[in-house]
Every structure is written in structure tokens, then in C-alpha cells.
């Protein structure tokens, strides 16, 4: 007889394996790219563009760049 812990452990391993393989299977099933670069951007994509990286700020060039040894 198999213990409940072994059943639970095998179920957790199967669930984790399915979760890790899902993005791979999903990417292999799509034959065309998500974004078609030959077509112009939609108005919604153009409007969202500047706000995607709104959290990062460019402070300009380094005043004294470090030299690599």
C-alpha cells in the first residue's frame, strides 16, 4: 500500500512539472509571432508606449565613468 505522503509528493511533482512545461508547450504551439513587425502599431500600442517604462528614470551620462581593470 502506498502512503498518503508518497501520493501527495508525486502529485506535487506532477503539478510543478506541468507548471514549468506550460510556457514551453505554449510557445511551441504558436506558429506566428505575437507582434507582426511589418504592420504599423495600433493606436492603443502607440499610446501605451511611453508609459511602459515609466518607473525607470534616466539620470544622464556618468560624470566620471569607471575604468575596467
MOVENLIN-V531381 format. One line per field, one symbol per residue. ss: DSSP state (H for helix, E for strand, L for the rest). psi: psi as a letter, one per 40 degrees, with the letter a starting at -180 (. if undefined). burial: 1 if it has 16 or more other ideal C-beta (glycine too) atoms within 10 Angstrom, else 0. Layout:
ss=???
psi=???
burial=???
This chain:
ss=LLLHHHHHHHHHHHHHHHHHHHHHHHHHHLLLLLLLLLLLLLHHHHHHHLLLLLLLLLLLLLLLLLLLL
psi=hhidddddddddddddddddeddddddddhdiidhheeiiiidddddddeedfdehhheaihdgiihh.
burial=000000000000000000000000000000000000000000000000000000000000000000000
